[in-house]
Amino acid sequence: MFEYRHATFADVETMFTLINDFATEGLMLPKSYSTLYEILPEFIVAVEIETGKIAGCGALHCTWAELAEIRSLAVSKDFQRRGIGGEIVKRLLEDGKRLGVKKFFTLTYNTPFFASVGFQIVEKETLPQKIWRECIDCPKFSKCDEIAMILQ
């Protein structure tokens, strides 16, 4: 059983390790401690009730009027295939809808997962707010290999 809640400062160390372990494998982009602290309120974590271990995390980042990104979604390899990622996304979408978000997107390497929760592949150029606001500072900008997906 898992509890899903908004992240706290006490969760940052585990989130950092979880995200950056996947980044080391080339499965997602890394996040610094500084960035995680700055965007901490955007995160939801899944916590195994029995052990108190963080099983996964994900963030909802508002980028423009009625547009938000699902990002930094990571589920520990020890907890995968239990529906945790899908539940985190569901809760992030609910948070976004409460804010008035009408369109959600993600940049991902895991298109099968996001397709399974309703996202569809689109060209990155359809997301100019993201590309020019944050992607331009990414070291992968000129050779980005992430896939853009959208849910309306």
FIVO-49001 format. One record per residue: residue in three letters; x, y, z of N, C-alpha, C in turn. Coordinates in steps of 0.2 Angstrom, whole numbers, plus 5000, padded with zeros to 4 digits. Layout:
# residues N
ALAXYZXYZXYZ...
This chain:
# residues 152
MET500449945000500050005000500450065000PHE500250114997500650174996500250234998GLU500550285001500250355002500550404997TYR500050444994500350494989500250564992ARG500750604992500650664996501150714992HIS501050774994501550824991502250824995ALA502750834991503450824994503550874999THR504050855003504350895009505050905008PHE505350945012506050955012506450895014ALA506150855018506450785020506450735014ASP506050745009506050705003506650714998VAL506950774998507350794993507950754992GLU508250724997508850684996508650624992THR508150594994507850534990507650544983MET507350604982507150624975507750634971PHE508250664974508850684970509150614968THR509250574972509550504970509150474965LEU508450464966508050434962508050464955ILE507950524954508050554948508650554944ASN509250564948509850564945510150494944ASP509950444947510150374945509850364938PHE509250384937508950374930509250414925ALA509450474927509850524922510450494920THR510850464925511450434924511450374918GLU510850344918510750294913510450324907GLY510350384906510150424900509350414900LEU509050404905508250394904507850454906MET508250504909507850564910508450624911LEU508250684912508750734913508850744920PRO509450764922509650764929509350824932LYS509250824939509050884943509550904948SER509750964949510150984955509850984961TYR510150984967509850994973509451064973SER509851114970509551184970508951184966THR508851154961508251154957507751114961LEU507851064964507351024967507051064973TYR507451104977507251144982506751194979GLU506951224974506651284971505951254968ILE505851194966505251174963504851124967LEU505151114974504851064978504051064979PRO503751124979503051124979502651084973GLU503051084968502751054962502750974962PHE503050944967503150874967502650834971ILE502450774969502050724973502550664974VAL502550634980502850574981502450514983ALA502650454981502250394983502750364988VAL502450354994502750325000502450265002GLU502950215002502650145004502550155012ILE501850135013501650145020502050105025GLU502150045024502449995028503150015030THR503550045025504250055027504450135027GLY503950175024504150245024504550265018LYS504750215014505250225008504850265003ILE505150315000504950344994504950294988ALA504450284985504450234979504450274973GLY504250334972504250374966504050444967CYS504150484962504050554962503850584955GLY503550634955503350674949503150744950ALA503250784945503050854946502650884941LEU502250934943501850974938502051044938HIS502351064932502651124931502251174927CYS501951224929501551264925501951304921THR501851314914502351344909502051404906TRP501351404905501051454902500251454904ALA499851504901499151504903498851434901GLU498551404906498251344905498651284902LEU499351284902499751234900500251214905ALA500351154906500751124912501151064909GLU501751054912502150994910502150944916ILE502050884915502250834919502950814918ARG503350814924504050804923504350774929SER504950754928505350724933504950664936LEU504650624932504250564935504750504935ALA504850484941505250424942505050374947VAL505050314946504850264951505450214952SER505550204958506150164960506050094956LYS506650064954506650004951506349944955ASP506349954962506149904967505349914967PHE505049964964504349974965503949974958GLN504349964953504049974946503549924945ARG503049934940502549884938501949874943ARG501849924948501349924953500849974952GLY500850014946500450064945500550134949ILE501150144951501350204955501450264950GLY501750254945501850304940501250334938GLY500750284936500050304933499750344939GLU499750324945499450354950499750424952ILE500350434951500650494952500450544946VAL500450524940500150564935499450584936LYS499050534938498350544939498250604944ARG498650604949498650654955498850724952LEU499450724948499650784945499150814941LEU498850774937498350794932497750824936GLU497550794942497050824946497250894949ASP497850894951498050964953498051014948GLY498250994942498251044936497551064935LYS497151014934496451034933496151084938ARG496351074944496051124950496351194948LEU496951194945497251264944496951294937GLY496551254933496351274927496751254921VAL497151204922497551184916497151144911LYS497251164905496851134899497251084895LYS497851094895498351054891498951034895PHE499150974895499650944899500150924893PHE500850924895501350894890501850864894THR502250824891502850794894503450794889LEU504050794891504550774886504850714889THR504950664885505050594889505450554884TYR505750494887506050444883505550384884ASN505050384888504650324889503950344886THR503950344880503250354876502750304878PRO502950234878502350184880502050204886PHE502350224891502050234898501550294897PHE501850344894501350404894500850394889ALA500950354884500350334879499850294883SER500050254888499550214892499150254896VAL499350324898498950364902498650424898GLY498650414891498250454887498650514883PHE499250514884499650564880499750544873GLN499850594868499950574861500650614859ILE501050584855501650614852501450674848VAL501850724849501750794845502450814843GLU502550864839503150894837503350944843LYS503950944845504150984850504051064848GLU504051074842503951144840503251164841THR502751124843502051144845502051164852LEU502651164856502751194863503251244863PRO503151304860503651354860503751384867GLN503251384871503351414878503851374882LYS503851304881504351264884505051274881ILE505051274875505651274871506051334873TRP505751394872506051454873506151474880ARG505751444885505851464892506351424895GLU506351364895506851314898507351274894CYS507051254889507451204885508051244882ILE508051304881508551344878509251344882ASP509151334889509651324893509951254894CYS509651204891509851134892510451124888PRO510851084891511451064887511251024880LYS510650994881510450944875510050984870PHE510051054871509551094867509651084859SER510251084857510351074849510251004847LYS510250964852510250884850509750854854CYS509250884856508750854860508450794857ASP508450734861508150674859507550654863GLU507250694867506650684871506050684866ILE505550654867504950654863504450694867ALA504150734863503550784866502950744865MET502550744871501850714871501450764874ILE500750754872500250804875499650764877LEU499250794882498650774884498150834884GLN497650834881497150884881496550864884
